[in-house]
Amino acid sequence: MNQPNNKHYELLSQHFQSISHFEHLSALGDWDQAAMMPIGGGEARGAAMAELAKHIHSLKTAPMLEQTIAAAELEALNPQQQANLREIRYQYQQANIVPGSLVEAKTKAAYKCEQAWREQRNQNDWQGFRPNLENVLALAKEEAQIRAEALNISPYDALLDKFEPGMTSARLEQIFGGLKSWLPGLIAQVQQKQKHQQHDAIPHASSEAQARLSRDVMTLLQFDFNHGRLDTSSHPFCGGVASDVRLTTRYDEADFTSGLMGVVHETGHAKYEQGLPHKWRGQPAGVARSMAIHESQSLFCEMQLGRGSAFLKQLQPMLQQRLDCNLSHQQLLNIYSRVKPGHIRVDADEVTYPCHILLRFEAEKALVSNQLAVADLPDFWSAQMQSLLGINTDGDYQNGCMQDIHWAVGEMGYFPSYTLGAMYAAQFRVAMEQQLGCMESLVANGKLSSVMGWLEQNIWSKGSLLTTDELVKQATGETLNPEHFKQHLIRRYSV
């Protein structure tokens, strides 16, 4: 309970609780337009969501907040209240940087671009998509410049900060430079090792059967269906709020393996949301720490856990029951450990996946700094894919620079979170195994709850009560150490 003399903190708490209610509706509006809304509703929905975004922005920039925050900082707050006040101040400062008119314009442009992208991507229509992307990017660059001047950092760093507070392009270049020094050699080594591996035929599976299988797998992962649901969309995602998590996936009836791991991935996001601290829901301290930490949970679920031998052994009878699939345990292991460069990021194996992020990181930096024009993006993309993965994407826009939804909705600076998340996931596993023993043995012995319990205790329940570095150091004894990711890949693929 708050003490009577903490009246300013209490006022802030109530104000941000109100903001969270509007953000709740905004999150469900986003989910609905991606999963349920007829395409004809896009223009009106975009206008409504822009109005809502402008209203949320006005609440976060309310004139009374500056003095109230300053007064609350003088009150006798406990450490958790101090952490919440820190996050309140951060949200207030971030919101005050950008004018409400730009927030509204960005939301409208993003809705228009995303709605068009669905059809344009399917039709490989780069020329139709390009002007929409140029409009969204122009607004993103306007925001980046405003944020950069306010924070005294580079425009791209200002966009990174939205998703990963404190991260800089210089730090990323150091981390990614390390990756580039050893990853190409590992990819070549593993491909050589696997070159005689048999490629097993994957049976056809209806979308309906895959949907039933997905629910079984989510149940195995202890997803709470009383506070969430699974639907389909053009691009898989996890949205909604902690008490009502909305997952989506997409199914390929010719290859169920991608959709299955997509569900495992999104369930990792959902478990994090469902595990956030109940006491702090509706408060800034109660939300996910950062997008890299969020991605660490989805990639822990998919890569560390989902592609492991013990978990695949538990999936095997489910595949038999739901899909009439007779793939053996070894065949499943071969499928989910196969390293093969491909066009699509979300379908990539975990060894080649960072290459997709390296490409997008370089593209984003160049686009934001005006060193790359949108018109030249396809040629840049093809050259990078050829260099990193030996793949030519000339003329194949839907499997090239149009494949992701992120830029269509203005999310520049998000992509590095994926590889940072993979690194955090490997580091979390090392720390978990130091305390609980081998994770594969835990899963094989029916102790998946122990794995989930460690994540809940050390990651989920912390919300944003700690900074990213504090969270990671408290859980693992050190801040981000990319060496754990390297050793994970070596142990799994080349030993």
C-alpha positions as CSV (number, residue, x, y, z in Angstrom):
1,M,0.0,0.0,0.0
2,N,1.1,3.5,-0.7
3,Q,1.7,5.8,2.3
4,P,-0.5,8.9,2.7
5,N,2.5,11.2,2.1
6,N,3.1,9.6,-1.3
7,K,0.1,11.5,-2.9
8,H,2.1,12.6,-6.0
9,Y,3.2,9.0,-6.7
10,E,-0.3,7.8,-6.2
11,L,-1.6,10.4,-8.6
12,L,0.9,9.2,-11.2
13,S,0.0,5.6,-10.6
14,Q,-3.6,6.3,-11.2
15,H,-2.9,8.3,-14.3
16,F,-0.7,5.6,-15.9
17,Q,-3.3,3.0,-15.0
18,S,-5.7,5.0,-17.1
19,I,-3.2,5.1,-20.0
20,S,-2.9,1.3,-19.8
21,H,-6.6,0.9,-20.4
22,F,-6.4,2.8,-23.6
23,E,-3.3,0.9,-24.6
24,H,-5.2,-2.3,-23.9
25,L,-7.8,-1.3,-26.5
26,S,-5.1,-0.2,-29.0
27,A,-3.4,-3.6,-28.7
28,L,-6.7,-5.4,-29.4
29,G,-7.4,-3.1,-32.3
30,D,-4.0,-3.9,-33.8
31,W,-4.7,-7.7,-33.4
32,D,-8.1,-7.4,-34.9
33,Q,-7.0,-5.5,-38.0
34,A,-4.3,-8.2,-38.6
35,A,-6.4,-11.3,-37.9
36,M,-10.1,-10.5,-38.3
37,M,-10.9,-7.2,-39.9
38,P,-12.1,-7.2,-43.6
39,I,-9.7,-5.4,-45.8
40,G,-12.3,-2.8,-46.6
41,G,-12.2,-1.6,-43.0
42,G,-8.6,-0.5,-43.2
43,E,-9.1,3.2,-43.9
44,A,-11.7,3.8,-41.1
45,R,-9.7,1.6,-38.7
46,G,-6.5,3.5,-39.5
47,A,-8.3,6.8,-38.7
48,A,-9.7,5.4,-35.4
49,M,-6.4,4.0,-34.3
50,A,-4.6,7.3,-35.1
51,E,-7.1,9.2,-33.0
52,L,-6.5,6.7,-30.2
53,A,-2.7,7.0,-30.5
54,K,-3.0,10.8,-30.4
55,H,-5.1,10.5,-27.2
56,I,-2.6,8.2,-25.5
57,H,0.1,10.6,-26.5
58,S,-1.8,13.5,-24.9
59,L,-2.2,11.6,-21.7
60,K,1.6,10.8,-21.6
61,T,2.4,14.5,-22.1
62,A,-0.2,16.0,-19.8
63,P,1.1,19.3,-18.4
64,M,0.7,18.2,-14.8
65,L,3.2,15.3,-15.2
66,E,6.5,17.2,-15.0
67,Q,5.8,18.8,-11.7
68,T,4.1,15.7,-10.3
69,I,7.0,13.5,-11.2
70,A,9.4,15.9,-9.6
71,A,7.3,16.0,-6.4
72,A,7.1,12.2,-6.3
73,E,10.8,11.9,-6.5
74,L,11.0,13.6,-3.1
75,E,8.5,11.1,-1.5
76,A,9.4,8.1,0.6
77,L,9.1,5.4,-2.0
78,N,10.1,1.7,-1.7
79,P,12.5,0.3,-4.3
80,Q,9.8,-1.1,-6.5
81,Q,7.9,2.2,-6.4
82,Q,11.1,4.0,-7.3
83,A,11.6,1.6,-10.3
84,N,8.0,2.3,-11.4
85,L,8.6,6.1,-11.1
86,R,11.8,5.7,-13.2
87,E,9.7,4.0,-15.9
88,I,7.0,6.7,-15.6
89,R,9.6,9.3,-16.1
90,Y,11.1,7.5,-19.1
91,Q,7.7,7.2,-20.8
92,Y,6.9,10.8,-20.1
93,Q,10.3,12.0,-21.5
94,Q,10.0,9.7,-24.6
95,A,6.4,10.9,-25.3
96,N,7.3,14.6,-24.9
97,I,10.0,14.4,-27.6
98,V,7.5,13.7,-30.4
99,P,4.6,15.9,-31.3
100,G,1.1,14.4,-31.2
101,S,0.5,15.4,-34.9
102,L,3.5,13.2,-35.9
103,V,2.2,10.3,-33.8
104,E,-1.2,10.6,-35.6
105,A,0.4,10.9,-39.1
106,K,2.7,7.9,-38.5
107,T,-0.2,5.7,-37.3
108,K,-2.4,6.5,-40.3
109,A,0.5,5.9,-42.7
110,A,1.4,2.6,-41.1
111,Y,-2.1,1.3,-41.3
112,K,-2.4,2.3,-44.9
113,C,1.0,0.7,-45.8
114,E,0.4,-2.5,-43.8
115,Q,-3.1,-3.1,-45.4
116,A,-1.7,-2.6,-48.9
117,W,1.4,-4.7,-48.1
118,R,-0.7,-7.8,-47.5
119,E,-1.9,-7.9,-51.1
120,Q,1.2,-6.2,-52.7
121,R,3.5,-8.8,-51.1
122,N,1.5,-11.7,-52.4
123,Q,1.6,-10.1,-55.9
124,N,5.3,-9.3,-55.8
125,D,4.3,-5.7,-56.4
126,W,7.3,-3.7,-55.4
127,Q,6.3,-0.7,-57.5
128,G,3.0,-0.5,-55.7
129,F,4.5,-1.0,-52.3
130,R,7.4,1.5,-52.8
131,P,5.5,4.8,-52.4
132,N,3.7,3.6,-49.3
133,L,7.1,2.5,-47.8
134,E,8.6,5.8,-48.8
135,N,5.9,7.7,-46.9
136,V,6.2,5.6,-43.8
137,L,10.0,5.9,-43.9
138,A,9.9,9.6,-44.3
139,L,7.8,9.9,-41.1
140,A,10.1,7.5,-39.3
141,K,13.1,9.6,-40.3
142,E,11.3,12.7,-39.1
143,E,10.8,11.1,-35.7
144,A,14.4,9.9,-35.6
145,Q,15.7,13.4,-36.2
146,I,13.5,14.9,-33.5
147,R,14.5,12.2,-31.0
148,A,18.2,12.5,-32.0
149,E,18.2,16.2,-31.3
150,A,16.5,15.8,-28.0
151,L,18.7,13.0,-26.8
152,N,21.9,14.1,-28.4
153,I,22.5,10.8,-30.2
154,S,22.4,9.7,-33.8
155,P,19.0,9.3,-35.6
156,Y,19.4,5.6,-35.9
157,D,20.4,5.2,-32.2
158,A,17.3,7.2,-31.3
159,L,15.1,4.6,-33.1
160,L,17.0,1.7,-31.4
161,D,16.4,3.3,-28.1
162,K,12.6,2.9,-28.5
163,F,13.0,-0.9,-28.6
164,E,16.2,-1.5,-26.6
165,P,16.8,1.4,-24.2
166,G,20.5,2.2,-24.0
167,M,21.6,0.2,-27.0
168,T,23.7,2.0,-29.6
169,S,24.7,1.2,-33.2
170,A,28.3,1.4,-32.0
171,R,27.7,-1.4,-29.5
172,L,25.8,-3.4,-32.1
173,E,28.6,-3.0,-34.6
174,Q,30.9,-4.5,-32.0
175,I,28.6,-7.4,-31.3
176,F,27.7,-8.1,-34.9
177,G,31.4,-7.6,-35.9
178,G,32.2,-10.5,-33.6
179,L,29.5,-12.6,-35.2
180,K,30.9,-11.9,-38.7
181,S,34.3,-13.1,-37.6
182,W,33.2,-16.7,-36.9
183,L,29.6,-17.3,-38.2
184,P,30.4,-17.7,-42.0
185,G,33.0,-20.4,-41.1
186,L,30.5,-22.2,-38.9
187,I,27.8,-22.2,-41.5
188,A,30.2,-23.7,-44.1
189,Q,31.4,-26.3,-41.6
190,V,27.9,-27.4,-40.6
191,Q,26.8,-27.6,-44.2
192,Q,29.7,-29.7,-45.1
193,K,28.9,-32.0,-42.1
194,Q,25.3,-32.3,-43.2
195,K,25.8,-32.6,-46.9
196,H,25.0,-36.3,-47.0
197,Q,22.1,-36.1,-44.6
198,Q,18.9,-37.4,-46.1
199,H,16.1,-34.9,-46.7
200,D,13.0,-36.6,-45.5
201,A,9.7,-35.9,-47.3
202,I,7.3,-33.8,-45.1
203,P,3.7,-35.0,-45.3
204,H,0.8,-32.7,-46.3
205,A,-1.2,-31.4,-43.4
206,S,-4.4,-29.4,-43.5
207,S,-4.5,-26.0,-41.8
208,E,-7.3,-27.3,-39.5
209,A,-5.2,-30.3,-38.4
210,Q,-2.2,-27.9,-37.8
211,A,-4.4,-25.6,-35.8
212,R,-5.4,-28.5,-33.5
213,L,-1.7,-29.5,-33.2
214,S,-0.8,-26.0,-32.3
215,R,-3.2,-25.9,-29.4
216,D,-1.8,-29.2,-28.1
217,V,1.8,-27.8,-28.3
218,M,0.7,-24.6,-26.6
219,T,-0.9,-26.7,-23.8
220,L,2.4,-28.6,-23.4
221,L,4.1,-25.3,-23.0
222,Q,1.6,-24.4,-20.3
223,F,-0.1,-21.5,-22.2
224,D,-3.1,-20.2,-20.3
225,F,-6.1,-20.3,-22.8
226,N,-8.3,-18.5,-20.2
227,H,-6.1,-15.5,-20.9
228,G,-5.3,-15.8,-24.6
229,R,-6.0,-17.3,-28.0
230,L,-4.5,-18.4,-31.3
231,D,-5.5,-17.1,-34.7
232,T,-4.0,-16.7,-38.2
233,S,-2.6,-13.7,-39.9
234,S,-0.3,-12.7,-42.8
235,H,2.7,-12.5,-40.5
236,P,2.9,-14.3,-37.1
237,F,3.0,-12.2,-34.0
238,C,2.1,-12.0,-30.4
239,G,-0.1,-9.0,-29.2
240,G,-2.8,-8.1,-26.9
241,V,-2.1,-7.5,-23.2
242,A,-0.9,-9.7,-20.3
243,S,-4.4,-10.7,-19.3
244,D,-5.5,-11.3,-22.9
245,V,-2.6,-12.4,-25.1
246,R,-3.3,-12.7,-28.8
247,L,-1.1,-15.0,-30.8
248,T,-1.2,-15.5,-34.6
249,T,0.5,-17.8,-37.0
250,R,0.3,-18.9,-40.6
251,Y,0.1,-22.5,-42.0
252,D,1.7,-24.0,-45.0
253,E,-0.2,-27.2,-45.9
254,A,2.8,-28.5,-47.9
255,D,5.2,-28.0,-44.9
256,F,3.8,-28.0,-41.4
257,T,7.3,-27.7,-39.8
258,S,7.6,-23.9,-40.1
259,G,4.2,-23.1,-38.8
260,L,4.7,-25.5,-35.8
261,M,7.9,-23.8,-34.7
262,G,6.3,-20.4,-35.4
263,V,3.7,-21.3,-32.8
264,V,6.4,-22.4,-30.3
265,H,8.1,-19.1,-30.9
266,E,5.0,-16.9,-30.4
267,T,4.1,-19.0,-27.3
268,G,7.4,-18.0,-25.8
269,H,6.4,-14.3,-26.2
270,A,3.0,-15.1,-24.8
271,K,4.4,-16.9,-21.7
272,Y,6.5,-13.9,-20.9
273,E,3.4,-11.6,-21.2
274,Q,1.3,-14.0,-19.0
275,G,4.1,-14.2,-16.5
276,L,4.6,-10.5,-16.0
277,P,4.1,-9.3,-12.4
278,H,0.4,-9.2,-11.5
279,K,0.9,-6.5,-8.8
280,W,2.4,-4.1,-11.4
281,R,0.0,-4.7,-14.3
282,G,-1.2,-1.4,-15.7
283,Q,2.0,0.3,-14.5
284,P,5.1,1.1,-16.6
285,A,7.1,-1.2,-14.3
286,G,4.8,-4.1,-15.1
287,V,5.5,-4.3,-18.9
288,A,8.2,-6.3,-20.7
289,R,11.7,-5.0,-20.1
290,S,12.7,-4.5,-23.8
291,M,12.2,-6.2,-27.2
292,A,15.5,-8.0,-27.0
293,I,14.4,-9.6,-23.7
294,H,11.0,-10.3,-25.3
295,E,12.7,-12.0,-28.2
296,S,15.0,-13.9,-25.8
297,Q,11.9,-15.6,-24.4
298,S,10.4,-16.5,-27.8
299,L,13.8,-17.7,-29.0
300,F,14.5,-19.6,-25.8
301,C,11.2,-21.4,-26.4
302,E,11.8,-22.1,-30.1
303,M,15.5,-22.5,-30.4
304,Q,16.9,-23.6,-27.0
305,L,13.9,-25.7,-26.0
306,G,11.8,-26.4,-29.1
307,R,14.5,-27.7,-31.4
308,G,16.1,-29.8,-28.6
309,S,16.0,-33.6,-28.8
310,A,13.9,-34.1,-25.6
311,F,11.2,-31.6,-26.7
312,L,10.9,-33.0,-30.2
313,K,10.5,-36.5,-28.7
314,Q,7.4,-35.2,-26.8
315,L,6.1,-33.7,-30.0
316,Q,6.4,-36.9,-32.0
317,P,3.2,-38.6,-30.7
318,M,1.2,-35.4,-31.2
319,L,2.3,-35.3,-34.8
320,Q,1.1,-38.9,-35.2
321,Q,-2.2,-38.2,-33.6
322,R,-3.1,-34.8,-35.2
323,L,-1.3,-35.0,-38.6
324,D,-1.0,-38.8,-39.2
325,C,2.7,-38.0,-39.5
326,N,5.1,-41.0,-39.2
327,L,8.4,-39.0,-39.0
328,S,10.7,-40.6,-36.6
329,H,12.4,-38.8,-33.7
330,Q,15.7,-38.8,-35.7
331,Q,14.0,-37.4,-38.8
332,L,12.5,-34.6,-36.7
333,L,15.9,-33.8,-35.3
334,N,17.3,-33.7,-38.8
335,I,14.6,-31.4,-40.0
336,Y,14.9,-29.0,-37.1
337,S,18.7,-29.0,-37.0
338,R,19.2,-28.6,-40.8
339,V,21.3,-25.6,-41.7
340,K,20.4,-24.3,-45.1
341,P,20.5,-20.7,-46.3
342,G,17.1,-19.5,-47.4
343,H,15.2,-16.4,-48.4
344,I,12.8,-16.1,-45.5
345,R,13.9,-14.8,-42.1
346,V,11.1,-16.4,-40.0
347,D,11.8,-19.8,-41.6
348,A,15.6,-19.6,-41.1
349,D,17.6,-22.1,-39.0
350,E,19.3,-20.6,-35.9
351,V,22.8,-20.7,-37.5
352,T,21.9,-18.7,-40.6
353,Y,19.3,-16.5,-38.9
354,P,21.7,-13.9,-37.7
355,C,22.7,-13.2,-41.3
356,H,19.2,-12.0,-42.0
357,I,19.5,-9.6,-39.1
358,L,22.9,-8.3,-40.2
359,L,21.4,-7.5,-43.6
360,R,18.5,-5.6,-42.0
361,F,20.7,-3.8,-39.6
362,E,22.9,-2.4,-42.4
363,A,19.8,-1.5,-44.5
364,E,18.1,0.3,-41.7
365,K,21.3,2.4,-40.8
366,A,21.7,3.3,-44.5
367,L,18.0,4.2,-45.0
368,V,17.8,6.4,-41.9
369,S,21.1,8.2,-42.7
370,N,19.9,8.8,-46.3
371,Q,22.8,6.7,-47.7
372,L,20.3,4.3,-49.2
373,A,17.1,5.3,-51.1
374,V,14.0,3.1,-50.9
375,A,14.1,2.8,-54.7
376,D,17.6,1.1,-54.4
377,L,16.6,-1.2,-51.5
378,P,15.9,-4.3,-53.7
379,D,19.4,-4.1,-55.3
380,F,21.0,-3.6,-51.9
381,W,19.0,-6.5,-50.5
382,S,20.1,-8.9,-53.3
383,A,23.7,-7.9,-53.0
384,Q,23.7,-8.5,-49.2
385,M,21.9,-11.8,-49.5
386,Q,24.4,-12.9,-52.1
387,S,27.3,-11.9,-49.9
388,L,26.0,-13.3,-46.6
389,L,24.1,-16.4,-47.8
390,G,24.9,-17.0,-51.4
391,I,21.3,-16.3,-52.5
392,N,20.1,-14.2,-55.4
393,T,16.8,-12.2,-54.8
394,D,16.8,-10.2,-58.0
395,G,13.1,-9.5,-58.9
396,D,11.9,-11.7,-56.1
397,Y,10.6,-8.9,-53.9
398,Q,8.0,-10.9,-51.8
399,N,10.8,-13.2,-50.6
400,G,13.3,-10.3,-50.5
401,C,12.8,-6.8,-49.2
402,M,9.0,-7.1,-48.9
403,Q,8.9,-10.2,-46.7
404,D,8.7,-8.5,-43.3
405,I,5.9,-6.4,-41.8
406,H,8.1,-4.3,-39.6
407,W,9.1,-1.6,-42.0
408,A,5.5,-1.4,-43.4
409,V,4.3,-0.4,-40.0
410,G,7.3,2.0,-39.3
411,E,9.2,-0.2,-36.9
412,M,12.7,0.9,-37.9
413,G,15.3,-0.2,-35.3
414,Y,13.5,-3.4,-34.2
415,F,15.4,-6.1,-36.1
416,P,18.6,-6.1,-34.0
417,S,16.4,-7.3,-31.1
418,Y,16.1,-10.7,-32.6
419,T,19.8,-11.6,-32.6
420,L,20.3,-9.9,-29.2
421,G,17.4,-12.0,-28.0
422,A,19.1,-15.2,-29.3
423,M,22.2,-14.2,-27.4
424,Y,20.3,-13.6,-24.2
425,A,18.5,-16.9,-24.6
426,A,21.7,-18.8,-24.7
427,Q,23.0,-17.0,-21.7
428,F,19.8,-17.7,-19.7
429,R,20.1,-21.4,-20.5
430,V,23.7,-21.5,-19.2
431,A,22.6,-19.9,-15.9
432,M,19.5,-22.1,-15.6
433,E,21.5,-25.3,-16.1
434,Q,24.1,-24.2,-13.5
435,Q,21.2,-24.1,-11.0
436,L,18.9,-26.9,-12.2
437,G,21.1,-29.2,-14.2
438,C,20.8,-30.2,-17.9
439,M,17.7,-28.8,-19.5
440,E,17.4,-31.7,-21.9
441,S,17.3,-34.1,-19.0
442,L,14.7,-32.0,-17.2
443,V,12.4,-32.0,-20.3
444,A,13.0,-35.7,-20.9
445,N,12.1,-36.5,-17.3
446,G,8.8,-34.5,-17.5
447,K,10.1,-31.5,-15.6
448,L,9.3,-28.8,-18.2
449,S,7.6,-26.9,-15.3
450,S,11.0,-26.5,-13.7
451,V,12.3,-24.8,-16.8
452,M,9.3,-22.5,-17.0
453,G,9.5,-21.8,-13.3
454,W,13.1,-20.6,-13.6
455,L,12.1,-18.2,-16.4
456,E,9.2,-16.9,-14.4
457,Q,11.2,-16.3,-11.3
458,N,14.2,-14.7,-13.0
459,I,12.8,-13.0,-16.1
460,W,9.0,-12.8,-16.4
461,S,8.1,-11.7,-12.9
462,K,10.7,-8.9,-13.0
463,G,8.8,-6.9,-15.7
464,S,10.6,-3.6,-15.9
465,L,11.4,-3.3,-12.3
466,L,15.0,-3.7,-13.3
467,T,17.0,-2.2,-16.1
468,T,18.1,-4.7,-18.9
469,D,21.6,-4.9,-17.6
470,E,20.4,-5.3,-14.0
471,L,17.9,-8.0,-15.0
472,V,20.5,-10.0,-17.0
473,K,23.2,-9.7,-14.3
474,Q,20.8,-10.7,-11.6
475,A,19.7,-13.8,-13.5
476,T,23.1,-14.9,-14.9
477,G,25.8,-13.1,-13.0
478,E,27.0,-11.0,-15.9
479,T,25.6,-8.6,-18.5
480,L,25.2,-9.6,-22.2
481,N,28.0,-12.0,-23.2
482,P,27.7,-13.1,-26.9
483,E,30.2,-16.0,-26.3
484,H,27.4,-18.1,-24.8
485,F,25.5,-17.9,-28.1
486,K,28.6,-18.9,-30.1
487,Q,29.3,-21.9,-27.8
488,H,25.6,-23.0,-28.0
489,L,25.8,-23.1,-31.8
490,I,29.1,-25.0,-31.8
491,R,27.8,-27.6,-29.3
492,R,24.6,-28.2,-31.1
493,Y,25.8,-28.2,-34.7
494,S,29.5,-28.9,-35.0
495,V,30.6,-31.1,-32.1
